[in-house]
Amino acid sequence: MKDYPEHDKLSAVKDKSQAIGEFLEWLDYEKNYRICSLCENDDPWRSEEYVPIFTTNEKLLAEFFCIDLNKLEQEKRKMLDELRAQNYDS
């Protein structure tokens, strides 16, 4: 699908992405673990603080696999437009 490079990237990492996504969900729902960010603190009694990140697993996976979600959405819309045009012509 040379017209859809983000979909090509997504297709190439599908199995890995699925496994990592399932693991992240397992951590969240089964273990009640959260991914956090370390924030430095000036308080000498509390020098480190962990703050949960509020990013979806989809966005984390896309970033990890270098997939641009905006471009992916544009490609989906282009595919739908092409399918609609084909159906209209038929």
N, C-alpha and C positions, 0 to 999 in steps of 0.2 A: 504494500500500500504506500507507494512513494508519495502520494498526495497527503498522507497522514503520518508524519514523522513521530508525533507524540504517541499515537496509537501503536506504532511500531515498537517504540521504546517500552510502552506498557505491556505489550504482548511478549516481548523478550524477557521481562522480569516477572511475569504473572505468577509462576509457581513460588518464587522466592518472596514476592510481595504478599502473597496469600498466607504463606507460613508465618512471616513476621507479623502480619496483621492479626492472625489468630493468636499468636503468642502475646501480643500487646493486649488483646481483649481478655485473654486468660489472666494476665497479671492484674488487670483492672477488676474483672468480675469475680474471679475465683480467689485471688490472693488479697484483693483490696489495696494493691500497690498503685502508686501514681508516679508519673515522670515529673521530676521537679527540677527547678533551676536554683543554683546556689547564689545567694545574694550576700555580699559582704556587708558587715554591720560595724559601725563605729563604737558600739557599746562594748567595753572590755569584758563584760560578763556574758555577753552573747555575741561572739565574734562571727558566727556563721548562722545563716538562716536559709531554710529550703522552702521555696514557694512553688506550688504546683503550676505547671504550664497549662495553658488553656488552648491547646492546639489539637485538632482532630488527628486521629491515626492516619486518615487519608492524606492530610497535608504533610505529616511527618514522613510517610512512605514516599510521597511524590518528591519531597525534597531530597530524601536519601537516594532515590533512583534518578534524580535529575529530570523529572517530568514536570513540565509547566502545566498546571491545572487550567489556567486561562486558555492556553493554546489548545489543550485537549478539548475543552468545551467548544471552542471555535470549530475544531475539526468535526465534532459531533453535529453541530448545527449545519456545517457544510454537507456532511453525509445525508442528513435528513432532507436538506434542500434538494440534493441530487436525487434521492429516492422519490420525493414528491414530484419532481419534474419528470422522472421516468414513468411514474404512475399516471400523471396527467397526460403524457404523450401516448400512453397505451390505449 
